[in-house]
Amino acid sequence: MILVTGATGFLGKRVCRMLAAADKEFTPTAKSLGVDLRERAQTLELFERIRPQYVLNCASFVGGIQFGQRHPVELFQNNLQMTLNLLEASRLHGVTRVVNPISNCAYPGEATLFKEDEFWDGPLHESVMVYGFVRKAFWVGSWAYAQQHNMDIINIILSNMYGPEDHFEAERSHALGALIMKFVNAKEQGAPFVDVWGSGKPVREWLHVDDGAQAMVRSLDVDPCIDPINIGVAKGISVLAMAEMIKDIVGYQGDIKLDPSKTDGAPYKTVDGSKGEKHFLWKPEIDFKQGVAETIEWYLQNK
């Protein structure tokens, strides 16, 4: 039995669909389904009832940079509480393997091409310090449980994810979702320009949520590895270039207006996925422009 936590979230929904398509037996859980993983008693009762052999952990409390600036305490508390409860429940009930995604914001703020052996080479960027730390803390907990209890935990490092069914609210969305929302609204309203946060220079690598889900499901069968494993292709795009791509796909005729008074975040974030490709015999496959077009189409039909 596979337990999928955060099963109603952006990544969790895709993981559940892939498991269902592969005819694998799984149980979805989420706060919206009645189990709050921040509560130790509820978490232990769930594991006692389900007796999972594997855990695919898609549960997190997260949003974009603006969300992180407004809710640092909740980011810290909620994610650490879930981490502590999930690891201990997995130990107590003899889970065979836990699979956990770590955001690439857990890498040092000064890093550009993220490599696993540089995971500890400097402080996190202030704009994502709290969330980056709590995701990094899951790896530290994994290492501790592996050392003391011989647990098998796979931690995969994922780039910013995007795709259909993403968050499209001003505070919760990441840069890509926020830009889609802005350009579609500007076209519909005939606005003369679209306001884009920051200098437009920061470069980000993006991962389609289906590739993220694929990495989670594939992690059930790969060889054990306590060290973090990157999933990526070492290729990014600047915020301005991404805005221009979205503008073109949406068919918006107005201007792009940069707002340098808003924070840029880390200047450059791409992921060296060479170790992950060897370990998984696979790498992310979905073309970025194709994925953005899919996401825009979904937003137009569902906003």
N, C-alpha and C positions, 0 to 999 in steps of 0.2 A: 504493500500500500504506500502510495506517495501522498504526502501532505503538502498542499500548496498554500502558503500563507500570503496574505495580501492578494487574495484571488480575485477580488473585484477591482483592483487597481489597474493602471495602464499596462504594466508588464505582466502582472498576474493573470489577467484575462487572456492574453496571448499564450502564455504558458499552458493554461488549462485547455485552450482550444487545440494546441499541438498534442498534448497528452491524449485528449479525446480522439483526435484523428489517428493517433498511433495505437488506439485500443488499449491504453494503459490504465490500470485502476488507480484512481486518485480521489482525494477528498479536498474540496476547496474550503478555505476558512478566511475570514476577514472580520474586522470590527462591524461592518455593515451586515455580516451574516451571524452576528451574535457573540463573537469571541473577541475580547479585548486582550491582545497579547501583552499589554503593559501591566496586566493584572496577573500575578504569579499563580493564584488559585485557579483562575480560568484557563490559563495555559496548561497547567499540570492536569486539570480535568480533561481537557481536549486530548492530550497525548495518552492519557489513561484509557479514554474511550476509543480513540482511533487506532492506537498502537502502530504508528507509521514505521515503515522500514526506511523510507527516505523523506527528507524535508527539502522542498524547493522554497527558499525564503524570499518572497517578493514583497514582504511587508516593510514599509518605511513611512516616515513622516517627513515630507519634503516639498519644496516649491522652488521658484526661481530666486534670483539674487534679492529682489525686493522682499519676497517672503522671508528669506533668511535674515535680512536686516531687521525685520519687524518681529520675528518670533524666535530669537536665538535660544531662549530658555526652553521653549517647548521642543525645539529641534534637539537640544541636548538631552532633556529628560526623557521624552517619548522614545527616541531611538535607543538610548542606553537601556531603558527598562525592557524593551522588547528583546534586545540582544541578550541580556542577562537571563531572562526567562526562557528564551528559545534554546540557548545552549544548555542550561541546566535540565530542562525538560527532555531534551534529546539525550543527554547523558543518562538520566534516570530510567529512561525507557529503551535504552539500547539501540538507538537509531543507527542504521548502517552507514549512512552518509548524509551530511547536510551540505546543500549547495547555497552559497550566499553571494549576491552581487555587491561589489563595492564601486562607488562612483569614482571616476578618475580625478575628481577634485581632492581626493585623499593624497595625491602626489604633491611634492613641494611646489610652492607658488612660483619659484624662479625656474622650474623645469619647463622645457619646451616639448621635446620628444620624450614621452614617458616610458621609462624602462624599469623593469621589475627590480633590478639591482640598485636602483636609485630611489626606491620607495621612501627611504628614511634620510635622504640627503639634504633636508632643509625644512624650514617652517612652511606651513600651509599659507595660501593667500588669504588675507583678512576677510575678503568678501565671501569666502566659503569655509572659513576656519572651523566653525562649529559642526556643520554637516560633514565636512571632510574628516574631522577628528572622530566623530561617532561611527562613521563607516570604517575608518581605520581601526577603531577599537574592536570591531567585530573580528578583524583579523588577529588582533592581539589575544582576544578571548579564544579564538580558534587554536592558536598556537599553545595557549595554556592548557586547554582541554586535551589537545593532542599529546602534550608532554605528560600530563598527569593521568589521563584516562584513556589514552590511545584512540581518541576519536578521529574519524575520517571526515574532514571538512574541506570542501573545495571553495576557494574564494576567487571569483573572476572579476576583473576590473573592466567596467563598461564605460564607454563614452556617453555623452549626453544623448539620451534616446529621444526619438521623435516618431511620428507616424499617426495614422488614423486613430481616433479616440483619445488623443493626448488632451492635456488640460488646455483650455482656451479661455482662461480668466486672467485679468491684468496681473494679479499677484501670484498666482500659482504657476503660470506658464513660464517655460524657459524662453530664450530669445527667439527661437524659430517659431514656436507657437504664437508668441506675442506679435511677431511680424506678420504672420499669416492673417491673424485677426485684424491687425491695423490696415493692411493693404486691401483686404476684402471690404472692410467697413468704409475705407476712404473711397473706393471705387463706387460703392452703392450710394454714398452720400455726396459724391462729386466734390470731395475735399481737394484743395489745391496742392497739398503736400502731406507726406507721412513723416511723422516725427520718429527718428531712430535714436535710441539711447546711445550715448557715448561717442567716441571718435570714429567708430566703424572699423577700426584697425584690428581688434582682437580676433585671433584665429581659433576656431574650434573644430574638432573632429566630431561628427555626428554618427549615431548608430541607429538604424531603423529598428523599431521595437520588435519586429519579427526576427531579425538577426539576434537581438538580445535574448528573446525567448528560445531561439534555436540553441544558443550557447548554454542557457540554463538546462534545457532538456538533455543536450549532449553531455553535460557534466555528470549525469547519472552513471555514465559508462566509461569515462576516461580513467586512466591510471591515477592512483592517489597522489596528491601533491599538496603539502601544507603551505608552500609559498604562494603568494598571489600570482595570478595568471592574467595577463592582458588579453582582451579581445578587441582587435582594432586593425586598421590598415595603414596607419601613419600618414594620413592625408586629411587636411583640414580646409576650411574656407573662412574668409574674413566675414565679419558681420555685414560690412557694406556690400561685398560681393553676393552674400546670401540674400540681402534685402533686394538687390537688383534682380536676382534670379526669381524671387517671389513676385516682385513687381511685374516682371515679364510674363510669368505663368498666369497670374491673376488678370493681366491685361489692363493694369492701372496706368493712366496717362499723366498723372501729376508728378511732382518732384519728391525727392528724398531730402529731408532736412535733418542733419545730424545735431545731436544735443550733447556737446562735450561737458556740460555741467553734471551729467549723470555718469555713474561709475562704469568703468569698462570691465572690471574684474581682472582676472589673470590675462596677460597679453597673448599667450600662445599655448594651446593645449592640443597635442596630437599623441597618439598611442602607438608604440612599437608593439605590433602583434605577432612578431616572429616566433616567440616562445609558444604563444597560444596556438598558432597555426600548426606547429610541430606536435604539440600535445593533443590537439583535437583532430588533427588531419583535416582541418576546415578553417575557413576564415569568413568574415562577413561578406555577403554576396550582393546585397541590394544596392543598385545604383542610386546615388544621392539625389540627383535631379528627378529621377523616376519616383523615388520615395516622397520627395517634396510635392510633386504633382498629385500623387495619391492622397497625401495629407490635405492638400488644398481642396481636392474634390470632396473628400469626406466632410470637411468643415463647411463647405457650401451647402451640402445636403442636410447637415445636422445641427448647424449653429442655432 
